[in-house]
Amino acid sequence: MMASRTMKAVQLHEHGGPEVLLYEDVPIPELGSGEVLVRVHAAGANPPDWYARAGFTNMPQELRPKLSLPFTPGSDVSGVVEAVAADVHDLAPGDEVFGLVRFPSLTSRAYAEYVAAPASDLARKPSRIDHVHAAGLPMAGLTAWQYLIENGHPSPSLWQSTPHQPMQLGPRTTVLINGAAGGIGHFAVQLAKWKGARVIAVASGPHEAFLRELGADEFIDYTKTRAEEVVGDVDLVLDTVGGPDGHRFLRTVKRGGAIYPVFFGEYHREEAAARGITLSGTQVRSSRAQLAELAGLLDAGKLRVGIDSSFALAEARRAHERAARGHIQGKIVLTIT
């Protein structure tokens, strides 16, 4: 039994910069049907966390989610099951688990000592890695998997009405990954190589050795060379950066190829259609089955989780400050002791 019914969590009571993140006492969550209580050992920090903290100012006004304050960010967890609801039979106290919790509902509250999570959102933690590395895997790994390997769910993204259908990758496929060193990007490099594709990684110069270790066949330092000026005839661009210049990648893709934008960007859809280029994306969802496949690749030594930095839960502000400086190599993770 837990001696206290309160726990430490990170909350924001107003939107703003990293300084609005406060380390506070809150009630330990109650379990609902189908849920387990996880004692969190590590929580992944992801872009939706800082987008939410800032009030989604990077999204069009009409698409901005409305948050109830106070708000606890976070949706990636790795930890140990503390308790289970009466109707949960496939997990038990003491099990080590990891997962993407309740995304994209923004009710995950993972920056905390305990999380109540649907059992179906959790998988067994990979045995070869610690909780810090496991917490870096769910959102970014599942995003890369659902964009490149198998979408696995019917939910459309915010910018298209039809489900995403990934291109089949193989030895004759060339994939360009923009933002290759980041959370999603570094998993995408590895998954594309696992499928046998030729991978062109675009990132800043200091990340070259890291990305070549992960399997990148070619590296482009975007601070020195614009990819569209030196690359052509690729089958697929996975653009994890987005923004107003996304359309420049149209020049790199062969007719019949595709661009998969991970976030909002300007991709000149009419020009893409005229060039026979498919634009398609998805909204990541939790999947126990896909997490288990990722865990299997990790335990087999075919996938690794890059950790940029880790911070104690009480230092969540510093984690968000690190994110704001950019040039992230892998994942930022919060640790809970």
N, C-alpha and C positions, 0 to 999 in steps of 0.2 A: 504494500500500500504506500502511496505517496504521502509524505508527512504534511505537505502544504497543497492547497488547491490553487495556488498562484504560481506563475512562472515568469521568466524574463522574456521579453519580446521587443522588437524594434517597431515603433509606430511613427506615423506622421499625422499631425493634427491640422496641417495646412500644406498646400503645395509650394514647392520651391526647390532650392538647391540641396546639396547633401546635408546642409546644416539643419534641415527640418527633421532628420531622422533621430528619434529619441529612444533611449534604452529604458524600458519601463516595466513595471509589474502589471500583469494582466491575468485574468482567470485562465486556468488550464481548460482547453476545450472539452465539451461533453461529446460523447460518442452518439452518433445516429446509426440507423439501420445500415448494415453493410460496411461499417467503418472500423478502422483500427486506430489506436492511439500510438503514435510513433515518438519515441524519445529521440530527438534530432541530434545527430552528431556533427552534421555538416549540411549547409544549405548553399546551393548554387546561386550566384548573382547573375542576372540576365538583363538584356536591354529592356524588356517590358517593366522591370522593377524601376529603372530610372525614368522611363517614360511616364509611369504612373505617379512616381514621386513629383515629377514636374507638372503633372496635370495633362499629359498627352498633348503638349503644345506642338509637337512635331507631326501631328495628324490633322487632317481636315476637320474643321469644327463639327461638321455633321456626323463624323465617325468617332468622335472622342467618347470613350466610356465614361459614365458617371460613377464616381467612387463615393462610398460612405466613409466619412471621417469619424474617429481616427481609423487609419488604414495600416495594416501590416503587409509589407511586400513579400515577394518570394513564392516560388512554386516548385523548385527543385530541392529534394531532400534525400539524405541517406541517414539511416539510423537503425534503431532496434525497436521492435514491437513491444509496447508496454502492456497493452490491453486490447481486447477485441470485443466487438459487439456479439450478442448471442447468436446472430445468424451468420457469422463469419467462421468458416470451417477449414479454410485452406491456409490460414496464417495463425500463428500462435505466439504468445509472449516469448521473447528471447530470439525470435527470427530477425536476421539482418536483412533489411529491405532498402530499396531506393526507388524513386519514381518522380514523375511529373504530376503534381497534385492539382486537380480541379481546373486545369487550364483549358480555355481562356476565361474562366468565370471571374478571376481576380479575387477569389475568396479562399485562396490556399493558405495564406498567413504562415509562410515557411520560415521567415526570419524570427524564429522562436525556439524555445527549448522543447516544446511539444507541438505536434500537429495531429489533428484528426483528419484522416484521409480515407477515401473510399478504397477498400481492399483491392478493387479492380484496377486502381491506378498504380499499384506497387508490384514490383518484381523482386526476386531474390537478388541481393547484392552480389556482384561478381566477387568470387573468392580471392582473386589474385590482387585486388587493390584495396586500399583503405577507404574510409568514408569520405575523406576529402576528394579523392579522385572520383569516387562513385557519384558524389553530389554534382560534379561537373558534367556528368554525362546526359541526364534525361532530356532537358529541353533542346539543347543544341544537337545531341545525337539523334533524337527522334526527328527533329526538323530536317537534318541532312538525309536521314533514312526515308522520310515521307516524300521529300522532293526528288530523290535520286533512285530509290530502290522500290518501295511499295508505299503508296499513299495509305491504304488500309482503312480509310474512313470516308463517308460520303459528304462530310461537312464542307461546304464551299469556303473559299477565302473571302476577304472583304472586297476584293476587286474582280471576282468573276463568279458566275452563277453555276458553273459546272464543276464537278470534282476533277482534281488534278490527276493526270495520267502520266507517270514518269516514262521517259524514253528508256528503251532497253539499252544498257551499256555493255560494251564488250571490247575486244582488242582492236576493232576497226573504228572505235568511237574516240573522238577528241573532245575533252571537256575543259573549258576554261572556268576557273573559280576565282571570282573577284572578292577580295577580302578573305584570302585563303588562310591567313594565320589566326583569325578569330575563332570564337567558339564553334559556330556552324561550319565555317570554312575548313578548319583543320580536320573535322570529322568527314566532311565531304571529300577532301583530298584522299583520305584513307579508304572510304567506301568506293569511290570511283576506281581507285587502283585495285581494290579487292575484286571488282568486276572485270578487271583487265584493261580498262580504258587508258588512253594517254592523257595525262593531266598537265595543264598549264596553270601555274599558281601565280596570282597577282597579289602582291603585298609590298610593304616597304622593305628596303634592303636588309635591315638587321634580322629579318625573319627567314632569309634564304636557307641557311643551314638547317633550321628546324623543319621547313617544308620539304626540303630534299630528303631528310631523314624519314619523313612520313610517306615518301614515294613520288613527290612531284617530279615530272620528267623535264619540265622547263619552268623557269622562274622569271617573272618580269617585275622589276622594281618600279612601281608606278610613280615614284618621286623623280625618276630620271627618264622613263619611257612610257608613252601612252600605248596601251595594249592594242588599240585599234589601228595604230600606225605600223605595227610589226606582225600582227597576227591576222590570219584570214582562214576561211574554210573550216571553222570548227563546227562540230555538230551541236554542241550545247554550251551555253553560258549559264552558270549559277551565279547570280549577282546578289551577294549578301549585303551590299552597301546601299544600292538604290540611289535616290536623290535626282536632281534635275539633269544629270548627265548620263542617266542610264541608257538613253537611246544611242550613245556612241558605240555600244557593243553590237548594234545591228550590222555594222561594217565588218565584224569579225565572224559572222555566222553564215554558213552556206545555205543555199536554198533548200527548204525542207528541214532545216534545223530548228532550234528552239532557244529561248531565253527564259529562265526561271527566276523571276524577281522574288526575293525573300521579303522585302519591305517596299514601301511606296517609292515610286520613281517615275520619271517621264520616259516612256519607251516608244512613243510615236507609233501607236497601234496600227494606223492606216498604212504607214510605210512598212511596218513589219508584215502586214498582210500582203502587200504588194510584192514583197520579197519572198513570200512563202514561209515566213518565220513564225512559229507558234510562240505565243506568250502565255505562260501558265504558272500558277502558284497555288499554294495551299495554306491552310491555317493549322498549325501543329496541334495534335490531340494526343493524350496519353494512350499508351497501348502496352499492356502487360506482355503480350506476345512479342511485340517488336523490341521492348526493353530486354526480354529474355534472349532474343537473337543478338542484340548488341552486346549483352553480357557474355554470350558464348564466344563471339569474336574476340572480345577482350581477354577472356580466360584462355583462348587459343593463341594469344599473342599476335593476332591480326589487326588489333585496334588498340590505340592508346589514348589516354586523356591527358592533354597538355594543361598544366596549371600555371597560369600567369602569376598569381599571387593569392595568398590567403590571409584573412583577417579574423580576429575574434568577433563574435556577434556584437559585442558592445562597441566595436569599431566599424560598424556598418557604414558610417559616414565616410571613413577613410576608403572603404571599398568602392563607394560611389565616386569619390574624388579620383581614385585610380582609373575607373572606367571613363571619366570625363577627359582624362589626358589622352585616351585613345592608344593606338598601336598595341593592342592587347594580343598576347601570344597564348592562345588557349583560353582557359576559363579563370574567372575570379570566384573564390569560394569563401564563405563564412564558416568558422568553426565554433562549435558549442561544446564546452567542457562540463 
